[in-house]
Structures are given as structure tokens and as C-alpha cells.
Amino acid sequence: MSNSPIYQSRFNNFNCCVLIPTYNNEGTLASVLQDLLLYTSNLIVVNDGSTDATKEVLKQFPDLEVLHFDKNCGKGVALNRGFEFAEELGYSYAVTIDSDGQHYPDDLDVFLKELESRKPGDPELLLVGDRNMGREGIPGKSSTGNKFSNFWYLVVTGTQLFDTQSGYRLYPLKVVNDIKIFTRKFEFEIEIIVKAAWRKVEVKNIPIKVIYAENRVTHFRPFWDITRITLLYMWFVLVSFFYIHPRNKYQDFRRKGFGRFWKEDIVKSQEPPHKKAAAIALGVFVGISPFWGLHTLLVFVFAAIFNLNKVIAFLFSNISIPPLIPFIVYGSYQVGSLLSGKGFNWEIDPDNFDSSAEVFQGLWHYVLGSFALAGFAALLIWIVFYFLFSVINPKQVIKP
């Protein structure tokens, strides 16, 4: 019993294993496996078609569960097949860890503690290690790419993560094996957390340690991999705004009924007055802005960024409905003309726009005026609704 790995009983309690995808990491793989075996013997290695001495290294560990690919298929394929294999072996959870030596095996304790703290009825859990990408020593390209991914993850899910690209994670196998995945390489790790969040899985960061050695072998190709991640997020934006978010709100409406839905999702009485008023002001600002055809996209993006009520913001962005559009355009043009020093031009004569220069000047007046009008209207709306909500719920007024 004394020779049992440190966390073995805890891993067994949750039917949990550690999954290690590897490709041409012969220099670090053995030490990573030796360190992991101090904590648990529930290890699965997926050799993704390595062309170095990886197979010989793995022969030193005959008791491990190993999958060998004949050719390199990509990290996404390796993880996907590894998850299926782990569930076939009877595991319920898998902690994934990279084989390049950047992760600390003793951080397995952090993942296990999160599982141990769950209560009956809690949503399923998917954990992503947070490497504290803002600290010194983190490669610039890793930090920049991670910020980009974090932003768009917030936009498409409404949930804030500070590290969306860490490979040190805990996955619920029944959930991830039920998700249809289309990506094959590094972008797999983005696709899986977004689609898990859409399924109401609790996706959250937990703090981990990380070390970036100078001779670390990485197969991340900045241009191509970031391009694929960008294209993936572009697709997710469309799906989330035109299907996922509306579907979720409709489901909430069906589940709660009109009265409760209005109170919790529209009025959202637990929010302070300044935030409810800000959601309305945001909707009005976007609705008046000159970005026709993009209002819905923009209002959801900014509502996610500023953590405002998306439903309220969307409703008030529809100030630009067809009957009001002529008044918005006319008012914007007049304000822009005034700000440009031309004064008001109450009677707009099409004959005044008989040259390209005059057309562009008129367009400039409209664009300038629309932003000014949107800003003024949003500020006025915020003041009015802030005091209105403060009167309705005086206890929620923020004290200076």
C-alpha cells in the first residue's frame, strides 16, 4: 500500500484517468510519465504517429494503456480517440496533460479538489488550467493568441475565461464523447469547450503552474493554427447569435413562464440600476449607429464584453425599425451638418448632391451625426432609466 501512487484512491473514486497525447516529444516524454506515475497509474498515452524514438520510450512503461497511430493525425484527433478509448476502459473523467514537460503533475490535486467539491445536482464540469498568461516569462505569441481566443470565447458563450488554450484540462467523458467535432488539430480544444458551454456544462478556469523551457518542442504553427482558430470563431459567432443565444432564451422562456422570464431575464431585478440602464443605453447606441446590417452582431458582442443584459440590449437596439429609420437618418444628417459647421439644412434637396464630392460630404455628415446622436441619446436614456430603476428598486442604488 505504501508504494501506491499519491492520488490513486482519489482518481479511482471518480473513475478518472490522465490522458497524454504525444507527437515527437522523445526528449521529455519519459520524465513526464515517470512524474505522473508518482500520482496515479491511470495513464493513457496516444502516440500520434511519432517519427522519433517515442515508441522505444513507451516500451519502458509496459503497464500503460497506449494507442499508436500509424501517421500523424493532429492533436484534436488524438484527444478525440483518446476520450473514446478512456470511456471504453470505464473512465468517467480524463485529465489531459501535454508531453512537452510544461505542466506540473502535482497540479492534478487542483483538478481533483474541484471534483470533490461538487454537490449532487451541480452541472457537469469541464476545467481548463489557467497559466496566468499575463506574468513574465510567457512567450509573446502565446499570450497574444490566448487573449484573442479569450475574447471571442466570451462573445460566443457569454462566459469569461482567462486561458482558453491551456492543454492541462479535465473533461467529462460522457459529455465530450457525445459532441460532434469537426476540427482535427489545436483548434479542437477551442471547439470542445465552446460546444460544451453551449450544452450548459460549467466550463471554468483553475490556477495551474507552468514552465516554458528554452528547448521545449512545440508543434503549434502560429500562422496556420491561428488562421484555423479564427475561421472557427467566425463560424461560432454566426451559430451563437442566430441559433444558440435565441434557442437558450426561448428555452428559458418555456421553462420559467412569462412573469418569471420578464423579471429575471428582461428586468433582471438582481442587477443594479446602472447596469440595467447601461444595457438599454447600449442597445439605443448600437441601434442608431450607422452599422446597418450589423446591429444584432454588435449588440451581442458589446453586451458580452461589458457583461450587460443581452436581451435588454437587443430589444432596445431595435429602435432602428423601418418606421423610425427615416427619422434616424434625417436627424443624424442634420446633427452631422451642424457639427461640420454647415448648419442645419432642413429641406434636403437631392439636386444638392449632383457630384461625388457632395455625396461623400453628405455621407460624412450622416456618419458623424449618427455617432453623435447615438452617444447623446444613449447618455440621455441611461440617465432616465437609471433614476427610474433607482426609484423602483432603491436598495440597489450604488453608494459612492
N, C-alpha and C positions, 0 to 999 in steps of 0.2 A: 504493500500500500504506500510505503514511503517513496517508492520510485514512480508513483503515479504523477502525471503532469499536473501543474499547479491548479489549472482551472478545469480539469477534466470533468469533475462532477457537475460543475455549472454548465458546461457545454452539453453534457448528457441530459440535464434537466430540461433543456429547451430543444433537444434534438438539433443542435447547432453544429455546424462544421466551418472550417476555413477553406476557402477556395482560392487557389493561386494560379492565375493564367500566366504563362511564361513564353517568351519568344527570344531566343538568343541572349539569354542572361546567364551564361555559364559561370561568369565570374562571381556572381552574388547569390545564385540560387541555393547552393548548398548551405551557406551560412544562414540564409533566410529560413530554410526548412529546419535546420538544427535549432535555431532560436524558437521557432513556432512549436516544435515538439516538446519544449520545456513547459508549455502551457496547455497543449491539447494534442491528442493523437488523431483527432477527427480532421484529417487533412486530405484535400483533393487537389491534384495538380493537373492542369490542362496544358499539355505541351503543344503549342500552336504551330506545328511544323518547323521547329527549330532546325537550323542547319549547322549549328556549332556542336559542342560536346554535351548538350543538355541531356540527351538520352543516357550517356555514361554517368552523368551526375545523378540522375534519378535512380540508377541501378544501385546506388549506395543506400537507398531508402526503400527496401523491398516491401515494407509493410504499408506503404502509402497507396491510396487509390489514385491511379494515373490514367488519363486519357491522352492518347497520342494522335495528332493529326498528321496525315501524310504530307500536306502542304500548308503553308501559312494562309489562314482564312481571315485574320483580323481579330482584334480583342473582343469585339461585340459577339462574333460567332463563338469564340472560346468561352465567354461568360455564359451565353445562352445555352450552349450544350452542357456546360458545367452545372448550371442550375437544374436542368432536366435530370442529369445524372445524379446529382445530390438528392433530389426528391425521390428518384428510383431507389436510392440507398436508404430511404426512410427519414431523411433530414427535413426539418421544417424551416430552418433559417440557415443562411450562409453568410459568413463574413468574408468579403473579398479583400485581398491584400496584394500589392504589386510585388514582383520578384526582383526589383532593382535595388532593394535594401533601403529605400527612403522611409519606410514605416517602422514603427517600434512595436514589437509583438506584445509588450506589456500594456499597450493601449487596448488590447482585447477586453480588459477589465471594464473600460468605459462603455463598450457596446453591451456587455453582459449586464452591467448595472441598469442600463436603460430597459432591457427586457425584464429584469427583476422588479422594476418599479411599476410595471404596467398593472392595471387593475382589470377585473372582468368587465367586459363591455367597452373597453377602450378601443379606438380604431386601430387597425393594423399599422405596423411601424416599419418605416424604411429610414435608416440612419446613414448620413453622409459625414465623414470626418472633415472637420474644419481645420485647415492647416494654418490659419492666421496669416493669410496671404499679404497682409499689409506690413509685416515685420521685415527687418533686414535679412538679407541672405536668400530671399526668394527671387528666382530668375525673373527678369522683367517681362519676358514674353509669356511666362506662366501667369503672372499677376494680371497683365492686361487682358489676356484671353479669358481669365476667370471672371473679371469684372464685367466683360461683355456678356458672358453666359449668365451671370447672376442677374443682370438687369432684365434680360429677356425671359428668364425663368419667372421672375416676379410678374412681368407683363402677362404671360400666358397662363399662370396658375394663381396669381394673387397672393402668393406665399413668398416671404423673404428668406433667401438662403445667402450665406456669405461665402460659401465654397460649393460650387456645383460640379466641380471636375475632379475632386479627390477620388482616387481609386480604392481608398480604405472605407468600406461600407458594410452595412448589414442589410440583407434582403430577405423579405418573407417569401419563401419559395412558391407557395400556392398562388400567391398574387402574381409574381413576376412570370411564372410559367403559364399563366392564363392570358398574358398580354401579348398581342400580336406585334412583333418587332420587325422593322424593315431595314434597319441600319446594320452594318457589319463591323465597323471599326470603332474609333474612340467616341464617335457621336452616339453610340449605343447607350453610354452612361447618361447622356442627356435625355434621350428618348425614353428610357425606362423610368426616370424619376418624374418626368412631366406626365407620362401616361399613368403612373401610379398616383400622383397627386390628383389627376382628373377622376380617379376611382375612389377618391376620398380617403386614401391612405395618408397617414401622418408622416410627411417627409420632413426631416429636421436635421440640423447640424449638431454635431457634438465635437468638443475640442479634442484634437489629437496633436501629437508631436510629429515632426518631420525633419529629415536631414537630406540635403542635396549635395552629394559627393561630386567632386570635380570630374571623376571618371565614370559617372553614372551613365548607363546605357539607356537611352530613350528612343522609342520608335515613333514618337509624335512628330509629324511633319507640319510645321506651323501653317504654311500656305494652304495645302490641300485639306488638312483636317479642320482648320478654322473655316475654310470655304464650305465644307460639308455641314459643319455645325451651323453656320449662318443660313444656309439653304433650309436646314431642318427647322430652325426657329421661324423662318419666313412662313413655312407651311403651318407650324403650330399657331402662329398669330392668326392666320385665317381660320383655322379649325376652332380655336378657342373663342374668337369673337363672334363667329357666325354659327357655332354649334354648341360648344361646351358651356360657355357662360349662360346663354339663353336656356339651354337644357337644364342646367343646375337651378336657375331661378324658377323655371316652370315646375321642377320637382319640389322645390321649397314651397312654392305657392300651393301645390296639390297637398303637400304634407301638413302645412300649417293652417291653411284656410285663409280667407281674405283678411280678416281682422288681425290675426297674429302676424301675417306676412307684411301688412301695411305698417304695423307698429315696429317690427324687428328689422325688416329689410328696406322699407321706404323711409319711414320716420327715424328708425334706428334710435330709439329713445335712450339707449345706454351711451350714445356718443355725446360729447359736449357740444353746446350750441355753435361754437366757432367751426367745428369740423363739419357739422351738417350744413351750415351756411356756406362753407367753402366748397362743398360738393355741388351745391346749387350754382354758386358763382362760377365754378369751373365749367359746368355744363353750358351756362349762358355765354361765357367767353369763347368756348370752342364753337358753339352754335353760330355766333356772329362772325367768327374769324373767316378769312377768305379761302379756307382749305375745303372747298366743296368736293363732296365725294369721299372725304377722309374724316369727316366729323366723328363717326362711330368709332373708327380705329383710334383716333387721337384721344377721345374722351376716356376710353378704357385704358389706354396707355398711361395718361397722366393721372387718372384715378388710382391706378396701381402704384405708380411712382410715389404719389403723395398719400397713399393709404386712405383714400376717401371712398365714400359710398358710391359704388359704380352704378347702381340702379338709379339713384337720385341724379347723379351727374348725367347719365344717359337721357333720362326723361327731360331734363331741362336743356340739354343740347338740341332738342327738337324745337327750339324756338325758331329755327330756320325752316319751318314747314312752309309749303308753297304759298299760302295766303299772305305770309309775312315776308317772304323773300324780296319782293319789290321794295318794300319799305326799308328793309335792312340794307339793300344795295344802294338805294337812294340816299338814305341817311349817312352811310359810310362815305359815299362820294362827296356829299356836302361837307362833312367833317374834314375829310382829306383836303378838299379845296380850300377850306378856311385855314387849316394848319400850313398849307403851302403858300399862304399869302395871297391867294386869288379871291378870297371872299366867297360868300355864298352865291351859288348860281341856281336859283330856284327853278327856273324853267330850262331844262336841259334840251337843247336843240340838236338833233342828230347832224345837222349841217355844220355844227361846230367841230365835228370830228372827221374832216374830209382829208386829213393827211395822217401818215403813220406816226409822226411826232405828236400830233394832238391826241391820237388814240392811245399811245403809250403814256402820255401825260395824264389822260383821263383814267387809265388803268392804275397809274401810280397814286392818283388821288383816292381811288377806291381802296386800294390795298392799305395805304397809310391810314385812311379814315376808318377802315374796318377794324384794324388793331386798336386804334384809339377809342373807337366806340365800344368795342368789346371789353377793353380794360375798364372804361368808365362804368359801363353797365354792370360788369362783374363786381366792381367795388361797391357800387350803389346797392346791388342785390345782396351782397354779403352783409352790409351794414343793416339793411332792413330785416333780413331773415335772422341775423344774429340777435338782434333785440327781440324779434318775435319769438324765437326759440327760448331766449332767456326768460321772457315773461311766462311762457308755457311751462318751462322746467327751470325755475330759478335756482334750484340746488345744484345745477350742473354748470353754472357760470364759473369760469376760471378766475380765481382771485390772483391779483398781481403779487 
